[in-house]
């Protein structure tokens, strides 16, 4: 066996060992944590297609949604309808949701995410589906608003993670 063949064999062994470790780690994770991590990755990737700052808030969207029993895609989708994912809003308000006509100020992105999620779980809203929220959230045009929110929710769900670098997936999922 030549030196080159020895190196190739050693590299193949490292790849196999890495894959075995990956599978073992994957099997040892709980489904909810794994799913949560993948949702964060999906949101980050989706926001990056629009080249917006909200990509940095992906983890907050998922955590706050879980805390409030909301679909993790709902608030990002509302931000898509109300401000094109933060491209059109009053700078400094952190209000990309059109809340109060976009004139209500929040202390930070996370504060806005938390306050909107909490409010949606209270009267008069108490609806977690765009179709239920529409008549109160956007009464002048609730049908179109709900349709557009649902459209963005579906786009987020269909975001593919296959082309993300394996290193990014591993770091996000296991460290």
C-alpha positions as CSV (number, residue, x, y, z in Angstrom):
1,X,0.0,0.0,0.0
2,X,1.4,3.3,-1.1
3,X,1.6,6.4,1.1
4,X,-1.2,8.0,-0.9
5,X,-3.4,5.0,-0.5
6,X,-2.7,5.0,3.3
7,X,-3.8,8.7,3.5
8,X,-7.0,8.0,1.4
9,X,-7.9,5.0,3.7
10,X,-7.4,7.1,6.8
11,X,-9.6,9.9,5.4
12,X,-12.3,7.4,4.5
13,X,-12.2,6.0,8.1
14,X,-12.5,9.6,9.5
15,X,-15.5,10.2,7.2
16,X,-17.2,7.0,8.3
17,X,-16.5,7.7,12.0
18,X,-17.9,11.2,11.6
19,X,-21.1,9.9,10.0
20,X,-21.5,7.3,12.7
21,X,-21.1,10.0,15.4
22,X,-23.6,12.2,13.6
23,X,-26.2,9.4,13.5
24,X,-25.6,8.6,17.2
25,X,-26.0,12.2,18.1
26,X,-29.1,12.5,16.0
27,X,-30.7,9.5,17.7
28,X,-29.9,10.8,21.1
29,X,-31.6,14.2,20.6
30,X,-35.2,14.8,21.5
31,X,-37.4,15.5,18.6
32,X,-38.6,18.9,20.0
33,X,-35.1,20.3,20.3
34,X,-34.1,19.0,16.9
35,X,-37.3,20.5,15.3
36,X,-36.7,23.8,17.1
37,X,-33.2,24.0,15.7
38,X,-34.4,23.3,12.2
39,X,-37.1,25.9,12.5
40,X,-34.5,28.5,13.4
41,X,-32.5,27.5,10.4
42,X,-35.5,27.7,8.1
43,X,-36.4,31.2,9.3
44,X,-32.8,32.4,9.0
45,X,-32.5,31.1,5.5
46,X,-35.9,32.4,4.5
47,X,-35.2,35.9,5.9
48,X,-31.8,35.9,4.1
49,X,-33.6,35.5,0.8
50,X,-35.2,38.9,1.5
51,X,-31.9,40.2,2.8
52,X,-33.4,41.6,6.0
53,X,-32.2,42.1,9.5
54,X,-34.8,39.8,11.0
55,X,-32.7,36.8,10.2
56,X,-30.8,37.5,13.5
57,X,-34.2,37.2,15.3
58,X,-35.0,33.7,14.1
59,X,-34.3,32.1,17.4
60,X,-36.4,34.6,19.3
61,X,-39.4,34.0,16.9
62,X,-39.2,30.3,17.5
63,X,-38.8,30.5,21.3
64,X,-41.5,33.1,21.8
65,X,-43.9,31.1,19.5
66,X,-43.3,28.0,21.6
67,X,-43.9,29.9,24.8
68,X,-47.2,31.3,23.5
69,X,-48.4,28.2,21.6
70,X,-48.2,29.9,18.3
71,X,-47.0,28.6,14.9
72,X,-43.4,29.8,14.6
73,X,-44.2,31.1,11.1
74,X,-47.1,33.4,12.1
75,X,-45.2,36.5,13.4
76,X,-42.6,36.4,10.6
77,X,-45.4,36.0,8.1
78,X,-47.3,39.0,9.6
79,X,-44.1,41.0,9.3
80,X,-43.9,40.0,5.6
81,X,-47.4,41.4,5.0
82,X,-47.1,44.5,7.2
83,X,-43.6,45.7,6.4
84,X,-42.0,43.4,3.8
85,X,-40.1,41.7,6.6
86,X,-38.8,44.9,8.0
87,X,-37.9,46.7,4.8
88,X,-40.7,49.3,5.3
89,X,-41.3,50.4,8.8
90,X,-40.5,53.3,11.1
91,X,-36.9,52.9,12.1
92,X,-36.5,52.7,15.8
93,X,-39.9,51.3,16.5
94,X,-38.9,47.7,16.0
95,X,-42.5,47.4,14.8
96,X,-42.6,45.4,11.6
97,X,-46.0,44.0,12.4
98,X,-48.2,47.0,11.6
99,X,-49.2,47.0,15.2
100,X,-51.1,50.3,16.0
101,X,-50.6,51.3,12.4
102,X,-46.9,50.8,12.8
103,X,-46.7,53.7,15.2
104,X,-46.3,51.7,18.5
105,X,-42.7,51.6,19.6
106,X,-41.1,48.5,21.1
107,X,-37.8,48.5,23.1
108,X,-36.1,45.9,20.8
109,X,-36.8,43.3,18.2
110,X,-37.3,40.7,20.9
111,X,-39.6,43.0,22.9
112,X,-41.8,43.4,19.8
113,X,-41.9,39.7,19.2
114,X,-42.9,39.0,22.8
115,X,-45.5,41.7,23.0
116,X,-47.2,40.8,19.7
117,X,-47.2,37.1,20.6
118,X,-48.6,37.8,24.0
119,X,-51.3,40.1,22.6
120,X,-52.4,37.6,20.0
121,X,-53.1,35.1,22.9
122,X,-55.5,37.6,24.6
123,X,-58.9,39.0,23.8
124,X,-60.1,40.0,21.3
125,X,-57.6,38.0,19.2
126,X,-57.1,34.5,20.7
127,X,-56.7,33.1,17.3
128,X,-53.6,31.3,16.1
129,X,-54.7,31.1,12.4
130,X,-54.4,34.0,10.0
131,X,-58.0,33.5,9.0
132,X,-59.2,33.9,12.6
133,X,-56.9,36.9,13.3
134,X,-57.6,38.8,10.1
135,X,-61.0,40.4,11.0
136,X,-59.5,42.0,14.1
137,X,-55.9,42.5,13.1
138,X,-56.7,44.0,9.7
139,X,-60.4,44.6,9.6
140,X,-60.5,46.7,6.4
141,X,-59.1,43.9,4.3
142,X,-59.0,40.8,6.5
143,X,-59.5,38.2,3.7
144,X,-56.6,39.5,1.6
145,X,-54.5,40.0,4.8
146,X,-55.1,36.4,5.9
147,X,-54.4,35.0,2.4
148,X,-51.0,36.9,2.3
149,X,-50.0,35.8,5.8
150,X,-50.9,32.2,4.9
151,X,-48.9,32.6,1.7
152,X,-45.7,33.6,3.6
153,X,-46.3,30.9,6.2
154,X,-46.4,28.3,3.4
155,X,-43.2,29.8,1.8
156,X,-41.4,29.6,5.1
157,X,-42.5,25.9,5.6
158,X,-41.3,25.1,2.1
159,X,-37.8,26.6,2.7
160,X,-35.3,23.9,1.9
161,X,-32.3,23.3,4.1
162,X,-30.5,20.9,1.8
163,X,-28.1,23.5,0.4
164,X,-27.0,24.7,3.8
165,X,-23.4,23.8,4.6
166,X,-23.2,20.6,6.7
167,X,-21.0,22.5,9.2
168,X,-23.7,25.0,9.9
169,X,-26.3,22.3,10.4
170,X,-24.0,20.4,12.8
171,X,-23.1,23.5,14.8
172,X,-26.7,24.6,15.1
173,X,-28.1,21.2,16.0
174,X,-25.5,19.8,18.3
175,X,-23.5,22.6,20.1
